[in-house]
């Protein structure tokens, strides 16, 4: 047996991973090799030192701090989920409330066919579309306040708003439940 | 179902109190591993906290067929190895260098024994600090957790024969270093 082989077997012996034949082979080598005997003594001393050193006890605050960090993280997560969901819901419901007004107005101004046939295919078209909507909204306000000819349309918008508020209440309840779930 | 399995089940369902019990049951094992790997108390504490937060986050991916201890120690080991690899310069508070790991499982109120224990701890940390992060983890898992080659291999993503050879190499180096320290002290 070579000394290198014996050295590997010494380590395995410290781990109780040698069978009786291998132990005998190692013992025979150690009996004949003073260099390996010295190494074996060194390894045994190291083994005793490591094996007799107890585990360190964790400070009690570790658990407290973990739970505090977990709580903070959970609160942040819920706040993000809550505010995102509320924002998305509010926007969606606002669009829902205003949809009848927009549709009525688009019909009144006669631009619906143009929108349906073209559609906002590019960013420029989308911006044009949004500008048209904004102008249409201003026209609606003018019609309601000055000429009073669009009162039915405004009433329709009001109904949409009431429905949207009711749905918003339901949405807030759903979001609250979502925030309390993990 | 054991307490541990029940706590894991509840924690996976979002029960933080159950997770707190798991932390209580394993904090000493995780802290000791982090201390042996990182060599100072404040970093070990931070690493233990981070390990538990990672465990909580990834609890859904834990396979209940696998021992929880192995999974947990694997996360702790990888975290400490990464931290050691990122570390360039170690700035220790002055009191950390002579910090007494005085919270030992086997408390010894005798002042002489405490001094001996302190010297032994300092010697062990000096020895461990000479090893590469992975070898340090292998030695720690072998001696303080009584893990087999296969368990260490699974935790550190190595083969069992690689673990065997790393342990051999680490022991050989440490034994020589220890002998050198003893010779210098005489």
Interface residues (C-beta under 8 A of the other chain):
Chain A: X7 X8 X11 X12 X14 X15 X17 X39 X42 X43 X45 X46 X47 X49 X50 X51 X53 X54 X55 X56 X57 X58 X59 X61 X62 X63 X65 X66 X67 X69 X70 X71 X73 X74 X181 X182
Chain B: X13 X14 X16 X19 X20 X23 X24 X27 X28 X29 X30 X31 X32 X35 X41 X45 X48 X49 X52 X53 X56 X101 X103 X104 X105 X106 X120 X121 X123 X124 X139 X142 X143 X144 X149 X164 X165 X167 X168 X171 X172 X174 X175 X176 X178 X179
